[in-house]
């Protein structure tokens, strides 16, 4: 039984990953500095990793040379790289668009005869098509609306919140179905839908306010009947799609005997802090519902773009905390942005795993990408989180069974090296996670009696 350990360190914004191969030996009754792995204790299965194909990402992609395009595609979707299999796509415009757009803005067009995919075709579909070609398979797509068309809203504006007018609830449900059907008609695999992005946020960009009662009524009385009428009830509906701190209340308010069968899971963001316990309580109260992180990024309005290491550590810390409380799926925000962190039509610039310097036709790889790799490269769909115990909270850990192998991710955000003995089936292998480093360990050919069957 051997351990391959991939360790990434970062000094002066230069990331370095090294591979070390270690052997297990009898633990000799060791009690100190242990990290115990328990494959017989099994939790949630993972569904995969991905990022967002926004109009902004598609536009930046269109500005690249063919060589840089292929570099980006291989990094995300190539078989030996990030292993992304999923994408999130906005329904109509969001802040990461070149400007506002709607597939149909005509209030008189009850039957959507003027429905147009022109803006989607211009930048989103070329990136999506190229990604699928690089992946060698169809990608699972989650669709998310940021705002209904202006005429359907109480404030007559895509921005600044506002609410869906009651008289347009049925038409808005039909509009969403029209979007799903258009993607599917073109051969794309739309498998998931969130009802509303950030339903409690009044933003200077595309946004719309729902209360939990309003979202429940819209789901039960309008969206679900429209999905049924169009034969689209196979799509997985996700509630909330906002920060974790109120996700439990939202689930409690909406899920009941009638609505629970309509809902696949709860989507959440990370912008209000950890709140990992919220996910654990949702998992306890609604064990059949999946937990999906639908958006995370480093906002330049809140964090220093140059804090290369801390920004990446923020990702890994959040991912480990979320996984350990039941998360099934991780979807990052934009796949790629320009060197400024845009384009963004309200200047809400953000970081991304890759930025593109158009003047030099150069991809700028952030440390975020390297840290996500420590998870997404090693954890395919079907990986199952397993039990572990650790001797110190200074070492953040999550562990999984992947086929016949075990994989663990260890994060050290301290300024000192942390030693650990990885213990499995009365065998130990010693590792050291350096200061401010992340490590992924892969244990192949684990003994049969340690399997979680």
Buried (B, 14 or more C-beta within 10 A) or exposed (E): BEBBBBBBBBEEEEBEBEEEEBEBEEBEEEEEBBBBBBBEEBBBBBBBBBBBBBBBBBBBBEEBEEEBBBBBBBBBBBEEBBBBBBBBBBBBBBBBBBEBBBBBBEEEEEEBEEBBBEBBEBBBBBBBEBBBEBBEEEBBBBBBBBBBBBBBBBBEBBBBBBBBBEEBBBBBBBBBBBBBBBBBEEEBBBBBBBBBBBBBBEBEBBBBBBEBEBBBBBBBEBBBBBBEEBEBBEBBBBBBBBBBBBBBEBBBBBBEEEBEEBBBBBBBBBBEEBBBEBBBBBBEEBEEBBBBBBBBBBBBEEBEBEBBBBBBBBBBBBBBBBBBBBBBBBBBBBBBBBBEBBBBBBBBBBBBBBBBEEEEEBBBBBBBBBBBBBBBBBBBBEBBBBBBEBBBEEBBBBBBBBEEBBBBBBBBBBEEEBEBBBBBBEBBBBBBBBEBBBBBBBBEEBEEEBEBE
